[in-house]
Amino acid sequence: MSTTQECTQEQDLPFDVFSRACPSRGTLEHVTGRWGALTLGALYEASFRFNELRRRVDGVSEKMLAQTLHALERDGLVHREAQPTNPPRVDYDLTPLGREVAERLTALIQCLEGRMDEVLAARERYDAQRTPTA
């Protein structure tokens, strides 16, 4: 039995990310992982060359960015275009599907950035309640 068949037998939905065997789970991991989310968010702003993208996604290693881009390209979210120049030039941008996913992800990012004062205050309250008093 294929992974897709196992996934569709568990529910009426064609895909169910909550099912262990469903292939949508891997794509969700690629999109919502730290580097996937930041890469999609950056590419939502503009297309980038590899090193430009690495500078935009501060903290990502060259190896991790390459792995992330390969996974997102395989999932049909990122388009890689190699230019036949010397030195070679490779540009990355979003596919229409990638743009739709990144738009939703960007809304989440903007929500979180806009509410960080509340998040930081909640962290302080939480930490204060759990800090042993002398």
C-alpha positions in Angstrom: 0.0 0.0 0.0 1.4 3.4 -0.9 1.8 6.3 1.5 -0.9 8.2 -0.2 -3.3 5.3 -0.1 -2.7 4.9 3.7 -3.3 8.6 4.2 -6.6 8.6 2.3 -7.9 5.5 4.0 -7.7 7.1 7.5 -10.1 9.9 6.7 -12.4 11.2 3.9 -9.9 14.0 3.2 -7.4 13.3 0.4 -4.6 14.2 2.8 -4.4 14.5 6.6 -1.3 16.0 8.1 -2.2 14.4 11.4 -1.7 11.0 9.9 1.8 9.6 10.4 1.9 8.2 6.8 0.5 11.3 5.0 3.1 13.0 2.7 1.7 16.4 3.6 3.5 16.1 7.0 6.9 16.3 5.4 5.9 19.4 3.5 4.6 21.0 6.6 7.9 20.4 8.3 9.8 22.0 5.4 7.5 25.1 5.5 7.3 25.5 9.3 10.8 24.6 10.3 13.0 27.6 11.3 15.0 27.8 8.1 12.1 26.9 5.8 9.8 29.6 7.3 12.5 32.2 7.1 13.5 31.3 3.6 10.0 31.5 2.3 9.4 34.8 4.2 12.5 36.3 2.6 11.6 35.1 -0.9 8.1 36.5 -0.4 9.9 39.9 -0.3 12.0 39.4 -3.5 13.9 36.9 -5.5 17.5 36.4 -4.3 20.8 34.9 -5.4 22.1 32.3 -2.9 24.5 34.5 -1.0 22.0 37.4 -0.9 19.4 35.0 0.6 22.0 33.7 3.1 22.6 37.3 4.3 18.9 38.0 4.5 18.2 34.8 6.6 20.7 35.8 9.2 22.3 32.8 11.0 21.7 30.1 8.5 24.7 28.1 7.4 25.5 27.6 3.7 24.8 23.8 4.1 21.5 24.3 5.8 20.3 26.9 3.3 21.2 24.6 0.4 19.3 21.7 2.1 16.3 24.0 2.8 16.2 25.3 -0.8 16.4 21.7 -2.2 13.5 20.6 0.0 11.3 23.6 -0.9 12.2 23.2 -4.6 11.3 19.5 -4.5 7.9 20.4 -2.8 7.2 22.9 -5.7 7.4 26.0 -3.5 10.7 27.5 -4.8 12.0 27.9 -8.3 15.7 27.7 -9.0 17.0 29.3 -12.2 20.6 28.9 -13.2 21.9 31.5 -15.6 24.5 30.3 -18.2 27.0 33.0 -17.2 30.6 33.0 -16.0 30.7 32.8 -13.0 27.4 30.9 -12.8 24.4 32.9 -11.5 21.6 31.1 -9.7 18.4 33.0 -8.7 15.7 31.7 -6.3 12.1 32.8 -6.3 8.7 31.5 -5.3 6.4 29.5 -7.5 2.7 30.4 -7.4 2.2 27.7 -4.8 5.1 29.0 -2.8 3.8 32.5 -3.0 0.4 31.4 -1.6 2.1 29.5 1.3 4.5 32.3 2.0 1.6 34.9 2.0 -0.1 32.9 4.8 3.2 32.4 6.6 4.0 36.1 6.4 0.7 37.0 8.0 1.6 34.8 10.9 5.1 36.4 11.1 3.6 39.9 11.1 1.1 38.8 13.8 3.8 37.5 16.0 6.1 40.6 15.5 3.2 42.9 16.2 2.4 41.1 19.5 5.9 40.5 20.9 5.4 43.0 23.7 2.6 40.6 25.0 4.7 37.5 24.4 7.7 39.0 26.3 5.4 40.1 29.2 3.9 36.6 29.3 7.4 35.1 29.5 8.4 37.4 32.3 5.2 36.4 34.3 5.8 32.7 33.6 9.5 32.9 34.6 8.7 34.9 37.8 6.2 32.3 38.9 8.7 29.5 38.5 11.8 31.2 40.0 12.4 29.9 43.5 12.5 32.6 46.1 15.3 32.5 48.6 
